Amino acid sequence: MNRYRWKSRPDVAQLEQAIDQLRTVIIQLRRELTNKEDYAAKLELALHERLTRIDALTATVDSLRQQNRRLDKEAERLVEMVRLPPTQL
């Protein structure tokens, strides 16, 4: 009959210490993850605000360009009116 030799059990104190160390690592990693998630959320908010501001400024620039075109056309008409001699009746 073969008898198996079982390895002796590791010291319980060592296991508890290893468990405590792993718990500490888990807590540290969770805190690190939370900090990174908070930072990412702040970056997303800043990006959204920046894109909103860029869109508003782009709309303002487009509006001013249209206004400049209208004013240029009006100025050209006025120049033509001044350049032409008045018709004599």
Sequence and secondary structure as in RCSB ss.txt:
>XXXX:A:sequence
MNRYRWKSRPDVAQLEQAIDQLRTVIIQLRRELTNKEDYAAKLELALHERLTRIDALTATVDSLRQQNRRLDKEA
ERLVEMVRLPPTQL
>XXXX:A:secstr
           HHHHHHHHHHHHHHHHHHHHHHHHHHHHHHHHHHHHHHHHHHHHHHHHHHHHHHHHHHHHHHHH
HHHHHHHHS     
